[in-house]
């Protein structure tokens, strides 16, 4: 009886993953089912037209089979995207320009550079805003206004202006990524640095703490949960900015280039494979930030 009671929490922990996965798998199956139905419906017109020209009458099973195996479908089926993604990752050497791994690395390098620039700018501006009322009243409205301009309008201007100055390659894309990523960091960091209440600040003053000590011992530790939450948003935004930056200049490398070439030649499977590669890359980057967050907060004794 005692062993059963002691092992009950362990059994519950072992059952929890299955219980948590069931709703996720159910939603995933529903999405895949809807996707298949959409692929059949959207690709059926082409097959009916081809059959009518050939004087062939298609049965429903034949129609379904053909709509799910087209070379250039309007909407690729999930298994076609999976095959395209697998071939793009494992079908050739990672140094090949046809490899999704190579294109992902090109996009990742600009993403990380832009994320670093945006994070540094966001943190520095946040520190200035919290400690300076004039910066709060002047910089913060401009930071908010900067995010109201569509990135699709900014990206071509940045690419063209920097290209006219002889600056091409990674830096223009990194600047666009930084433009999108600095704002979440700025807002989250300002919120986090302002988390300590008046009583905590008064206690630090009663200990004759300097402004730097208040920042390092109170404001900064309080801001870390907000900072890491903002970093997860910022890293995903930086990836979007990099891909957008690869589009207007007709780039030949990066996931944006794969999207462009796929649209030029009607390779919808290639387009969807590149989109899924970008989604997987974003998920991996967010997960990495999450791991760093847990390790950092645990080290500082702030984890739950």
C-alpha positions as CSV (number, residue, x, y, z in Angstrom):
1,X,0.0,0.0,0.0
2,X,2.8,2.4,0.9
3,X,4.7,1.7,-2.3
4,X,1.5,2.4,-4.3
5,X,1.0,5.7,-2.6
6,X,4.7,6.7,-3.1
7,X,4.6,5.7,-6.8
8,X,1.3,7.5,-7.5
9,X,3.0,10.9,-8.3
10,X,5.5,9.1,-10.6
11,X,2.6,7.4,-12.4
12,X,0.8,10.7,-12.8
13,X,4.0,12.3,-14.2
14,X,4.3,9.5,-16.7
15,X,0.7,9.8,-17.8
16,X,0.8,13.6,-18.2
17,X,2.7,13.8,-21.5
18,X,0.2,11.5,-23.2
19,X,-2.7,13.5,-21.8
20,X,-1.0,16.7,-23.0
21,X,-0.2,15.3,-26.4
22,X,-3.7,14.1,-27.2
23,X,-5.3,17.5,-27.8
24,X,-2.3,18.6,-29.8
25,X,-2.5,15.5,-32.0
26,X,-6.2,15.9,-32.4
27,X,-5.9,19.4,-33.6
28,X,-3.0,18.4,-35.9
29,X,-5.0,15.6,-37.5
30,X,-7.9,18.0,-38.1
31,X,-5.6,20.5,-39.8
32,X,-4.1,17.8,-41.9
33,X,-7.5,16.5,-42.9
34,X,-8.7,20.0,-43.9
35,X,-5.5,20.5,-45.8
36,X,-6.0,17.3,-47.8
37,X,-9.6,18.2,-48.6
38,X,-8.4,21.7,-49.7
39,X,-5.7,20.2,-51.9
40,X,-8.2,17.9,-53.6
41,X,-10.7,20.7,-54.2
42,X,-8.2,23.2,-55.5
43,X,-6.3,20.8,-57.7
44,X,-9.4,19.1,-59.1
45,X,-10.2,21.8,-61.7
46,X,-6.9,21.1,-63.6
47,X,-7.5,17.3,-63.6
48,X,-11.1,17.7,-64.8
49,X,-9.9,20.0,-67.6
50,X,-7.2,17.6,-68.7
51,X,-9.6,14.7,-68.6
52,X,-12.2,16.6,-70.7
53,X,-9.6,17.4,-73.3
54,X,-8.5,13.8,-73.5
55,X,-12.1,12.5,-73.6
56,X,-11.6,10.5,-70.4
57,X,-14.1,10.2,-67.6
58,X,-12.5,10.3,-64.2
59,X,-13.9,8.3,-61.3
60,X,-13.7,9.8,-57.8
61,X,-10.8,7.6,-56.7
62,X,-8.9,8.5,-59.8
63,X,-9.6,12.2,-59.4
64,X,-8.4,12.1,-55.7
65,X,-5.3,10.2,-56.6
66,X,-4.3,12.6,-59.4
67,X,-5.0,15.7,-57.4
68,X,-2.6,14.5,-54.6
69,X,0.2,13.7,-57.0
70,X,0.5,16.6,-59.3
71,X,4.0,18.0,-60.1
72,X,2.9,21.6,-59.8
73,X,-0.2,21.6,-57.7
74,X,-2.1,24.8,-56.8
75,X,-2.0,23.5,-53.2
76,X,0.5,20.7,-52.4
77,X,-0.7,17.9,-50.2
78,X,0.9,17.5,-46.8
79,X,2.9,14.4,-48.0
80,X,4.2,16.3,-51.0
81,X,5.5,19.1,-48.7
82,X,7.0,16.5,-46.4
83,X,8.8,14.8,-49.3
84,X,10.0,18.2,-50.6
85,X,11.3,19.2,-47.2
86,X,13.0,15.9,-46.7
87,X,14.7,16.0,-50.1
88,X,15.7,19.6,-49.5
89,X,17.4,18.6,-46.3
90,X,18.9,15.2,-47.1
91,X,18.7,14.9,-50.9
92,X,22.0,16.7,-51.5
93,X,25.1,18.0,-49.8
94,X,24.5,20.7,-47.3
95,X,27.0,22.9,-49.3
96,X,24.8,22.7,-52.4
97,X,22.7,25.7,-53.4
98,X,19.8,23.3,-53.7
99,X,20.0,22.3,-50.1
100,X,17.6,23.8,-47.6
101,X,20.2,23.5,-44.9
102,X,22.5,25.8,-46.9
103,X,19.8,28.3,-47.5
104,X,18.7,28.1,-43.9
105,X,22.2,28.9,-42.7
106,X,22.3,32.0,-44.9
107,X,19.1,33.2,-43.5
108,X,20.1,32.2,-39.9
109,X,23.4,34.2,-40.1
110,X,21.6,37.4,-41.0
111,X,18.8,36.7,-38.5
112,X,21.3,36.3,-35.6
113,X,23.2,39.4,-36.6
114,X,20.0,41.4,-36.8
115,X,18.7,39.9,-33.6
116,X,21.9,40.9,-31.8
117,X,21.8,44.4,-33.1
118,X,18.1,44.8,-32.3
119,X,18.5,43.3,-28.8
120,X,21.4,45.6,-28.0
121,X,19.5,48.7,-29.3
122,X,16.3,47.7,-27.4
123,X,18.1,47.2,-24.1
124,X,20.1,50.4,-24.3
125,X,17.1,52.4,-25.2
126,X,15.1,50.8,-22.4
127,X,17.7,51.7,-19.8
128,X,17.8,55.2,-21.0
129,X,14.0,55.5,-21.1
130,X,13.6,54.2,-17.5
131,X,16.3,56.5,-16.1
132,X,15.5,59.6,-18.2
133,X,12.1,61.3,-18.4
134,X,13.1,63.2,-21.4
135,X,14.0,60.0,-23.3
136,X,10.8,58.5,-22.2
137,X,8.8,61.4,-23.7
138,X,10.9,61.7,-26.8
139,X,12.2,58.2,-27.8
140,X,9.3,56.0,-26.9
141,X,6.8,57.7,-29.3
142,X,9.2,57.4,-32.1
143,X,9.8,53.8,-31.3
144,X,6.1,53.1,-31.5
145,X,5.7,55.1,-34.7
146,X,8.6,53.1,-36.3
147,X,6.5,50.0,-36.1
148,X,3.5,51.4,-37.9
149,X,5.4,51.6,-41.2
150,X,5.0,48.3,-43.1
151,X,8.3,46.4,-43.3
152,X,7.5,45.6,-47.0
153,X,7.8,49.3,-47.7
154,X,11.0,49.8,-45.7
155,X,12.9,46.7,-46.9
156,X,13.2,47.8,-50.6
157,X,14.4,51.3,-49.6
158,X,17.0,49.9,-47.2
159,X,18.3,47.4,-49.8
160,X,18.5,50.0,-52.6
161,X,20.1,52.7,-50.5
162,X,22.7,50.4,-49.0
163,X,23.4,48.8,-52.4
164,X,24.0,52.2,-53.9
165,X,26.6,52.8,-51.2
166,X,28.2,49.5,-52.1
167,X,26.9,47.6,-49.1
168,X,25.3,44.3,-49.9
169,X,25.1,40.8,-48.5
170,X,24.4,40.2,-44.8
171,X,24.3,43.7,-43.4
172,X,21.2,45.0,-45.2
173,X,19.2,42.0,-44.2
174,X,20.5,42.2,-40.6
175,X,19.4,45.9,-40.4
176,X,15.9,44.9,-41.5
177,X,15.8,42.1,-39.0
178,X,17.0,44.5,-36.3
179,X,14.3,47.0,-37.2
180,X,11.6,44.4,-36.4
181,X,13.3,42.8,-33.4
182,X,14.3,45.9,-31.3
183,X,10.8,47.0,-30.5
184,X,9.6,43.9,-28.6
185,X,12.9,44.0,-26.6
186,X,12.4,47.7,-25.9
187,X,8.8,47.3,-24.6
188,X,9.5,44.2,-22.6
189,X,12.7,45.6,-21.0
190,X,11.0,48.9,-20.1
191,X,8.2,47.0,-18.5
192,X,10.6,44.7,-16.6
193,X,12.8,47.6,-15.4
194,X,9.8,49.4,-14.0
195,X,8.5,46.3,-12.2
196,X,10.0,47.1,-8.8
197,X,7.5,49.0,-6.7
198,X,8.1,52.2,-4.6
199,X,8.6,50.2,-1.4
200,X,11.5,48.2,-2.9
201,X,13.1,51.3,-4.3
202,X,12.8,53.1,-1.0
203,X,14.4,50.2,0.7
204,X,17.4,50.3,-1.6
205,X,17.7,54.1,-1.0
206,X,17.6,53.4,2.8
207,X,20.6,51.2,2.3
208,X,22.3,54.1,0.5
209,X,22.4,52.1,-2.8
210,X,23.7,54.0,-5.8
211,X,21.8,54.2,-9.1
212,X,24.1,51.5,-10.5
213,X,23.5,49.2,-7.5
214,X,19.7,49.7,-7.8
215,X,19.9,48.8,-11.4
216,X,22.2,45.7,-11.0
217,X,20.6,44.4,-7.8
218,X,17.0,45.2,-8.2
219,X,15.8,46.4,-11.6
220,X,17.9,44.1,-13.8
221,X,16.9,40.8,-12.0
222,X,13.3,41.9,-12.0
223,X,13.4,42.5,-15.7
224,X,14.8,39.2,-16.8
225,X,11.5,37.3,-17.1
226,X,10.1,40.1,-19.3
227,X,13.3,40.3,-21.3
228,X,13.3,36.6,-22.2
229,X,9.6,36.7,-23.1
230,X,10.4,39.6,-25.4
231,X,13.5,37.9,-26.9
232,X,11.3,35.0,-28.0
233,X,9.1,37.4,-30.0
234,X,12.1,39.3,-31.2
235,X,14.0,36.3,-32.6
236,X,10.9,35.2,-34.6
237,X,10.4,38.8,-35.8
238,X,14.1,38.9,-36.8
239,X,13.7,35.8,-39.0
240,X,10.7,37.3,-40.7
241,X,12.6,40.5,-41.3
242,X,15.5,38.6,-42.8
243,X,13.3,36.7,-45.2
244,X,11.5,39.9,-46.2
245,X,14.9,41.5,-46.8
246,X,15.8,38.6,-49.2
247,X,12.8,39.2,-51.4
248,X,13.1,42.7,-53.0
249,X,16.7,42.4,-54.2
250,X,16.1,39.1,-56.0
251,X,18.5,37.3,-53.6
252,X,20.1,34.0,-54.7
253,X,20.7,32.6,-51.3
254,X,18.5,32.2,-48.2
255,X,15.0,30.9,-47.6
256,X,13.6,34.0,-49.2
257,X,15.5,33.1,-52.4
258,X,13.9,29.7,-52.3
259,X,10.5,31.4,-52.1
260,X,11.3,33.6,-55.0
261,X,12.6,30.9,-57.3
262,X,9.7,28.7,-56.4
263,X,7.2,31.5,-57.4
264,X,9.1,32.3,-60.6
265,X,8.9,28.7,-61.9
266,X,5.6,27.7,-60.3
267,X,7.2,25.2,-57.9
268,X,4.6,25.3,-55.2
269,X,6.1,22.3,-53.4
270,X,9.4,24.2,-53.1
271,X,7.6,27.3,-51.8
272,X,5.8,25.3,-49.1
273,X,9.0,23.4,-48.2
274,X,10.9,26.6,-47.7
275,X,8.0,28.0,-45.6
276,X,8.1,24.9,-43.3
277,X,11.9,25.2,-43.1
278,X,11.5,28.8,-41.9
279,X,8.9,27.7,-39.4
280,X,11.1,24.9,-38.0
281,X,14.0,27.3,-37.8
282,X,11.9,29.8,-35.9
283,X,10.7,27.1,-33.5
284,X,14.2,26.0,-32.9
285,X,15.4,29.5,-32.1
286,X,12.5,30.2,-29.8
287,X,13.2,26.9,-28.0
288,X,16.9,27.8,-27.7
289,X,15.9,31.1,-26.0
290,X,13.6,29.2,-23.7
291,X,16.5,26.9,-22.7
292,X,18.7,29.9,-22.0
293,X,15.9,31.5,-20.0
294,X,15.4,28.4,-17.8
295,X,19.1,28.1,-17.1
296,X,19.6,31.8,-16.4
297,X,16.6,32.1,-14.1
298,X,17.5,28.9,-12.3
299,X,21.0,30.2,-11.8
300,X,19.7,33.4,-10.3
301,X,17.1,31.7,-8.2
302,X,14.2,33.2,-10.1
303,X,12.8,30.1,-11.7
304,X,9.5,28.7,-10.5
